[in-house]
């Protein structure tokens, strides 16, 4: 399956002052497959794979010292192959299982800069807590589950995938409805590669659900690796509660019964570090950079994958899947999830939203993006323009925002006099790309 990360890996390979690359991401998002496939097509298949989880006995290589030439010499013996800087690629997989290997990346950069070195792993934040991370000596990329464009490619809809990487435009009613139906499939199959692969093999969504159940169980089994940092039962309760509250403001006390707020907060932070969900902080005033005014107490969250979200929520699929309006599925939470997830796939590193509370009224805009010093509000709504009270209020109060984007099931439309652009939900990824141009 083609992955969007491949182009970024090619760009990294061709950089004149390249640094070792760390590919981060949740378990099972396809890091290993993508790196090996990239190596196959860009290094003539000469990829030296060092799986540090599979070979814990190899960790001793990094214990003596971190001299790059010595480490390479030892690896050549263990791999029974010559490692040729400038020609081959060295791939440290599951590097989180050997923290000193992460430290060694600095010396590969300083001593053997011509060697292409990639490391991949999950739960890296836990591995680097007690080591000196090679800041400034490595480059990092974050990998997400498959976005909607990648899903279309995997299911053979290549022309549709190409269309959704171009600038949004009004499409014929037939194409518009066809893309909405494909998006409906994606919202339930999700973007975890194994889930997509299982669906592609026979076209049965239920088979994809079986994979999702296995993945959720795998993530829960990982909770033992968080100990003694958090309570397993609290972690499990928080993960399920966050999934059920996508699109809503989160309060720690409501995420897990029977646990104190500090315990719940710690569990939430650890699950966020593990990238099982992304914190979406409220900002008010919406001043760039948003992080400066982000609230610690007012926030929402977006799950790592929309398929896992519906699995964690135990949605009655027979009922929800057949709802005619995608924004009606799970009371609109699935639509807000898919837009947030697609924005992250398009390159957003952090997500924010605007929230204002007043005695007489409250107002909220689902997402805020920063582009060229301007704030771009993004709303996920099913109603007509006249009902977008919060978005209109935001645009009136913040004149630097020249346009607001509204995602819905309606066709593409520009309402210039109201400073609004209506986009179908399937254009969320394209919006992120377009705003970068």
C-alpha positions as CSV (number, residue, x, y, z in Angstrom):
1,X,0.0,0.0,0.0
2,X,1.4,3.4,-1.0
3,X,2.0,5.7,2.0
4,X,2.3,9.5,2.0
5,X,5.3,9.2,4.3
6,X,7.4,7.8,1.4
7,X,7.8,11.2,-0.2
8,X,9.1,12.7,3.0
9,X,11.6,9.9,3.3
10,X,12.8,10.6,-0.2
11,X,13.3,14.3,0.7
12,X,15.2,13.3,3.8
13,X,17.5,11.0,1.8
14,X,18.3,13.8,-0.7
15,X,19.2,16.4,1.9
16,X,22.8,17.6,1.6
17,X,23.2,17.9,5.4
18,X,21.1,14.9,6.4
19,X,20.8,13.8,10.0
20,X,19.8,10.4,11.3
21,X,16.0,10.2,11.1
22,X,13.7,9.0,13.9
23,X,10.3,7.9,12.7
24,X,7.8,8.1,15.5
25,X,4.2,7.0,15.7
26,X,1.8,4.7,17.5
27,X,2.2,1.0,17.3
28,X,0.9,-0.7,14.1
29,X,0.7,2.5,11.9
30,X,3.1,1.0,9.3
31,X,6.5,2.4,10.3
32,X,8.5,-0.8,9.7
33,X,6.8,-1.6,6.4
34,X,7.2,1.9,5.1
35,X,10.9,2.2,5.9
36,X,11.7,-1.2,4.4
37,X,9.7,-0.4,1.2
38,X,11.4,2.9,1.0
39,X,14.8,1.2,1.3
40,X,13.9,-1.4,-1.3
41,X,13.2,1.3,-3.9
42,X,15.9,3.8,-3.0
43,X,18.9,1.7,-1.9
44,X,18.7,-1.2,-4.3
45,X,17.4,-3.3,-1.5
46,X,20.6,-2.8,0.6
47,X,18.9,-2.1,3.9
48,X,20.5,-3.4,7.1
49,X,17.7,-4.1,9.5
50,X,18.6,-4.1,13.2
51,X,15.5,-5.1,15.2
52,X,16.3,-4.2,18.7
53,X,13.2,-5.7,20.2
54,X,13.7,-9.0,18.4
55,X,17.4,-9.1,19.4
56,X,17.7,-7.9,23.0
57,X,21.1,-9.7,23.1
58,X,22.4,-7.1,20.7
59,X,21.8,-4.3,23.1
60,X,25.3,-4.9,24.6
61,X,26.8,-3.4,21.4
62,X,25.8,0.0,22.8
63,X,27.0,-0.6,26.4
64,X,30.7,-0.4,25.9
65,X,30.9,3.0,24.3
66,X,29.0,4.9,21.6
67,X,31.8,5.2,19.1
68,X,30.1,4.9,15.7
69,X,32.9,3.0,13.9
70,X,33.1,0.4,16.6
71,X,29.3,-0.1,16.7
72,X,29.3,-0.5,12.9
73,X,32.1,-3.0,13.1
74,X,30.2,-5.1,15.6
75,X,27.0,-4.8,13.6
76,X,28.7,-6.0,10.4
77,X,29.7,-9.2,12.3
78,X,26.2,-9.8,13.6
79,X,24.6,-9.0,10.3
80,X,27.3,-10.8,8.3
81,X,27.3,-8.0,5.8
82,X,29.4,-4.9,5.0
83,X,27.7,-1.6,5.8
84,X,28.7,0.9,3.1
85,X,28.3,4.6,4.0
86,X,26.8,6.6,1.2
87,X,25.3,3.5,-0.5
88,X,23.4,1.5,2.2
89,X,20.8,2.3,4.7
90,X,21.0,1.3,8.4
91,X,17.6,0.8,10.0
92,X,17.2,0.5,13.8
93,X,13.7,-0.8,14.4
94,X,11.9,-0.8,17.7
95,X,14.7,1.5,19.0
96,X,12.7,2.4,22.1
97,X,13.7,-1.0,23.5
98,X,17.4,0.1,23.7
99,X,17.7,3.8,24.9
100,X,21.5,3.9,24.5
101,X,21.0,3.2,20.7
102,X,19.0,6.4,20.6
103,X,21.9,8.2,22.2
104,X,24.3,6.6,19.6
105,X,22.5,8.4,16.8
106,X,24.3,11.6,17.7
107,X,27.7,9.9,17.0
108,X,26.5,8.5,13.7
109,X,25.7,12.0,12.7
110,X,29.0,13.4,13.9
111,X,31.4,10.6,12.9
112,X,29.7,9.0,9.8
113,X,27.5,11.7,8.4
114,X,27.4,10.0,4.9
115,X,25.6,6.9,6.3
116,X,21.8,6.9,5.9
117,X,20.5,6.0,9.3
118,X,16.8,5.6,10.2
119,X,15.3,4.6,13.5
120,X,11.7,3.8,14.2
121,X,9.8,3.1,17.4
122,X,6.7,3.6,19.5
123,X,6.5,4.8,23.1
124,X,9.7,6.7,22.5
125,X,8.8,9.3,25.0
126,X,9.1,6.7,27.8
127,X,12.4,5.5,26.5
128,X,14.1,8.9,26.5
129,X,13.1,10.0,30.0
130,X,16.4,8.8,31.6
131,X,18.9,9.4,28.7
132,X,20.5,12.4,27.0
133,X,18.4,12.8,23.8
134,X,20.5,13.9,20.8
135,X,18.8,17.2,20.3
136,X,20.0,18.9,17.2
137,X,21.7,15.8,16.0
138,X,18.6,14.0,14.6
139,X,15.6,14.7,12.5
140,X,12.2,13.4,13.5
141,X,9.1,12.6,11.5
142,X,5.7,11.6,12.9
143,X,3.7,8.9,11.1
144,X,0.0,8.6,11.3
145,X,-2.5,5.9,10.4
146,X,-3.6,5.9,6.7
147,X,-5.6,9.1,5.8
148,X,-8.5,9.1,3.5
149,X,-6.4,9.6,0.4
150,X,-4.2,6.6,1.3
151,X,-7.4,4.6,1.9
152,X,-8.7,5.4,-1.5
153,X,-5.3,4.4,-3.1
154,X,-5.4,1.1,-1.2
155,X,-8.9,0.3,-2.3
156,X,-8.1,1.0,-6.0
157,X,-9.8,4.5,-6.2
158,X,-6.6,6.1,-7.5
159,X,-8.3,8.8,-9.5
160,X,-10.4,9.9,-6.5
161,X,-7.2,10.0,-4.4
162,X,-5.5,12.3,-7.0
163,X,-8.6,14.5,-7.0
164,X,-8.4,15.0,-3.2
165,X,-4.8,16.2,-3.3
166,X,-5.8,19.1,-5.5
167,X,-7.4,22.4,-4.6
168,X,-11.0,21.9,-3.5
169,X,-13.6,22.6,-6.2
170,X,-17.3,22.0,-6.8
171,X,-17.8,18.5,-8.2
172,X,-20.8,16.9,-10.0
173,X,-23.5,15.6,-7.7
174,X,-22.7,12.0,-8.7
175,X,-19.0,12.3,-7.9
176,X,-19.8,14.2,-4.7
177,X,-22.1,11.5,-3.4
178,X,-19.7,8.7,-4.4
179,X,-16.9,10.4,-2.4
180,X,-19.2,10.8,0.6
181,X,-19.9,7.0,0.5
182,X,-16.2,6.2,0.3
183,X,-15.7,8.4,3.3
184,X,-18.4,6.6,5.2
185,X,-16.5,3.3,4.6
186,X,-13.3,5.0,5.8
187,X,-14.9,6.2,9.0
188,X,-15.7,2.6,10.0
189,X,-12.7,0.7,8.5
190,X,-10.3,3.4,9.8
191,X,-6.7,3.9,8.7
192,X,-4.7,1.3,10.6
193,X,-2.9,-0.6,7.8
194,X,-3.8,-4.1,8.9
195,X,-7.5,-3.1,9.2
196,X,-7.4,-1.6,5.7
197,X,-5.6,-4.6,4.3
198,X,-8.1,-7.0,5.7
199,X,-11.0,-5.0,4.2
200,X,-9.2,-4.8,0.8
201,X,-8.8,-8.5,0.7
202,X,-12.5,-9.4,0.8
203,X,-14.5,-6.2,1.1
204,X,-16.0,-7.2,4.5
205,X,-16.1,-4.4,7.1
206,X,-16.6,-6.9,9.9
207,X,-13.1,-8.3,9.2
208,X,-11.7,-4.9,9.7
209,X,-13.5,-4.7,13.0
210,X,-11.8,-7.9,14.2
211,X,-8.4,-6.3,13.5
212,X,-9.5,-3.2,15.4
213,X,-10.4,-5.3,18.4
214,X,-7.0,-7.0,18.3
215,X,-5.3,-3.6,18.1
216,X,-7.2,-2.2,21.0
217,X,-6.2,-5.2,23.1
218,X,-2.6,-4.8,22.0
219,X,-2.6,-1.1,23.2
220,X,-4.1,-2.2,26.5
221,X,-1.4,-4.9,26.9
222,X,1.1,-2.1,26.5
223,X,-0.2,-0.4,29.6
224,X,2.1,-2.7,31.6
225,X,5.0,-0.7,30.1
226,X,3.7,2.5,31.7
227,X,4.0,1.0,35.2
228,X,4.8,2.3,37.7
229,X,3.8,5.6,36.1
230,X,0.1,5.0,36.1
231,X,-2.7,2.7,37.2
232,X,-3.7,0.2,34.4
233,X,-7.4,0.3,35.2
234,X,-7.3,4.1,35.1
235,X,-5.5,4.1,31.8
236,X,-8.1,1.8,30.3
237,X,-11.0,3.9,31.6
238,X,-9.4,7.1,30.4
239,X,-8.8,5.7,26.9
240,X,-12.4,4.6,26.5
241,X,-13.8,7.9,28.0
242,X,-11.7,10.1,25.7
243,X,-13.0,8.1,22.7
244,X,-16.5,8.7,23.8
245,X,-15.9,12.4,24.3
246,X,-14.3,13.4,21.0
247,X,-15.7,16.8,20.0
248,X,-16.5,17.7,23.6
249,X,-14.6,19.6,26.2
250,X,-13.0,17.1,28.6
251,X,-13.0,17.3,32.4
252,X,-10.5,15.0,34.2
253,X,-13.0,14.1,36.9
254,X,-15.4,12.6,34.4
255,X,-12.9,10.4,32.6
256,X,-12.5,7.6,35.2
257,X,-14.6,6.9,38.3
258,X,-12.9,6.0,41.6
259,X,-9.6,7.8,40.8
260,X,-8.3,11.1,42.0
261,X,-7.8,14.0,39.5
262,X,-4.0,13.8,39.7
263,X,-4.1,10.1,38.9
264,X,-6.5,10.7,35.9
265,X,-4.4,13.6,34.7
266,X,-1.3,11.4,34.8
267,X,-3.0,8.7,32.8
268,X,-4.3,11.2,30.2
269,X,-0.8,12.6,29.8
270,X,0.8,9.2,29.4
271,X,-1.7,8.1,26.8
272,X,-1.2,11.4,24.9
273,X,2.6,10.8,25.0
274,X,2.0,7.3,23.6
275,X,0.1,9.1,20.7
276,X,-3.1,7.2,21.3
277,X,-4.9,10.5,21.1
278,X,-3.9,14.1,20.5
279,X,-4.8,16.9,23.0
280,X,-6.7,19.8,21.4
281,X,-6.2,22.9,23.6
282,X,-8.6,25.8,23.8
283,X,-7.1,29.2,23.0
284,X,-8.6,32.6,23.9
285,X,-7.5,35.1,22.6
286,X,-6.6,33.2,19.4
287,X,-3.2,34.9,19.1
288,X,-0.4,33.2,17.1
289,X,1.5,31.3,18.3
290,X,-1.5,29.5,19.8
291,X,0.6,27.6,22.3
292,X,1.2,30.9,24.2
293,X,-2.4,31.3,25.0
294,X,-3.4,27.6,25.1
295,X,-5.4,26.6,28.2
296,X,-4.3,23.9,30.5
297,X,-7.8,23.3,31.8
298,X,-10.0,23.6,28.7
299,X,-9.3,21.1,26.0
300,X,-10.7,18.3,23.8
301,X,-9.0,15.4,22.1
302,X,-8.7,13.5,18.8
303,X,-8.1,9.8,18.7
304,X,-5.2,8.3,16.8
305,X,-7.6,6.6,14.4
306,X,-11.3,6.9,13.6
307,X,-11.7,3.2,13.2
308,X,-10.3,2.6,16.7
309,X,-12.6,5.4,17.9
310,X,-15.8,3.7,16.8
311,X,-14.5,0.4,18.3
312,X,-13.7,1.9,21.7
313,X,-17.1,3.6,21.7
314,X,-18.9,0.3,21.0
315,X,-21.0,2.0,18.4
316,X,-24.1,0.1,17.2
317,X,-22.7,-0.2,13.7
318,X,-25.9,-1.4,12.1
319,X,-27.7,1.8,13.1
320,X,-24.9,4.3,12.8
321,X,-23.5,3.1,9.5
322,X,-26.8,3.5,7.7
323,X,-27.5,7.1,8.8
324,X,-27.9,9.2,5.6
325,X,-26.0,12.2,7.0
326,X,-22.3,11.6,7.9
327,X,-22.6,14.4,10.4
328,X,-25.3,12.5,12.3
329,X,-23.1,9.5,13.0
330,X,-22.4,9.4,16.7
331,X,-24.0,12.9,17.1
332,X,-21.4,14.5,14.8
333,X,-18.3,13.3,16.8
334,X,-17.1,11.0,14.0
335,X,-17.1,14.0,11.6
336,X,-15.1,16.1,14.0
337,X,-12.7,13.2,14.5
338,X,-12.2,12.6,10.7
339,X,-11.5,16.4,10.1
340,X,-9.0,16.6,13.0
341,X,-7.3,13.3,11.9
342,X,-7.0,14.5,8.3
343,X,-5.6,17.8,9.3
344,X,-2.9,16.0,11.3
345,X,-2.1,13.7,8.3
346,X,-1.8,16.8,6.1
347,X,1.0,18.1,8.3
348,X,-0.5,19.9,11.3
349,X,1.7,19.2,14.3
350,X,-0.7,20.5,16.9
351,X,-4.5,21.2,17.0
352,X,-6.3,24.0,18.7
353,X,-9.8,25.3,19.0
354,X,-11.4,28.6,20.1
355,X,-13.7,28.6,23.1
356,X,-15.3,31.6,24.8
357,X,-17.5,31.5,27.9
358,X,-19.7,34.4,28.9
359,X,-22.5,34.8,31.3
360,X,-25.1,35.2,28.6
361,X,-23.7,32.9,26.0
362,X,-20.9,30.6,25.0
363,X,-19.1,30.2,21.6
364,X,-16.8,27.6,20.1
365,X,-15.0,27.0,16.8
366,X,-13.9,23.4,16.3
367,X,-10.3,24.0,15.0
368,X,-7.9,26.9,14.5
369,X,-5.0,26.8,12.0
370,X,-2.2,29.3,11.7
371,X,-1.1,30.4,8.3
372,X,1.3,33.2,7.4
373,X,0.6,35.1,10.6
374,X,-3.2,34.7,10.2
375,X,-5.7,32.7,12.1
376,X,-7.9,30.3,10.0
377,X,-11.1,29.1,11.8
378,X,-12.5,25.7,10.8
379,X,-15.9,24.5,11.8
380,X,-17.6,21.1,11.3
381,X,-21.3,21.7,11.0
382,X,-24.4,20.3,9.2
383,X,-26.5,23.5,9.4
384,X,-26.8,26.3,6.8
385,X,-24.6,29.4,7.1
386,X,-27.2,31.3,9.1
387,X,-26.8,28.9,12.0
388,X,-23.0,29.2,12.3
389,X,-23.3,31.7,15.1
390,X,-19.9,31.0,16.7
391,X,-18.0,31.1,13.5
392,X,-19.7,34.4,12.5
393,X,-18.9,35.8,15.9
394,X,-15.3,34.8,15.5
395,X,-14.9,36.4,12.1
396,X,-16.5,39.6,13.3
397,X,-14.3,39.9,16.3
398,X,-11.0,38.9,14.6
399,X,-10.6,40.8,11.4
400,X,-7.2,39.3,10.6
401,X,-9.2,36.1,9.7
402,X,-10.2,36.7,6.2
403,X,-12.1,33.5,5.6
404,X,-13.6,30.7,7.7
405,X,-14.0,27.1,6.5
406,X,-17.1,25.0,7.1
407,X,-17.0,21.2,6.7
408,X,-20.3,19.5,6.0
409,X,-21.9,17.0,3.6
410,X,-22.9,19.9,1.3
411,X,-21.1,20.5,-2.0
412,X,-18.3,23.0,-2.3
413,X,-19.5,26.6,-2.2
414,X,-18.1,30.1,-1.5
415,X,-20.1,32.7,0.4
416,X,-17.8,35.7,-0.2
417,X,-20.1,38.2,1.5
418,X,-20.0,36.1,4.7
419,X,-16.3,35.2,4.4
420,X,-17.2,31.5,4.3
421,X,-16.1,28.6,2.2
422,X,-18.1,25.4,2.5
423,X,-16.1,22.2,2.0
424,X,-17.3,18.6,1.8
425,X,-15.8,16.5,4.6
426,X,-13.7,14.6,2.1
427,X,-11.6,17.8,1.5
428,X,-10.1,18.0,5.0
429,X,-6.7,16.8,3.8
430,X,-6.8,19.0,0.8
431,X,-7.5,22.1,2.9
432,X,-4.3,21.4,5.0
433,X,-2.3,21.1,1.8
434,X,-3.9,24.2,0.2
435,X,-3.2,26.4,3.1
436,X,0.5,25.5,3.0
437,X,0.8,26.7,-0.6
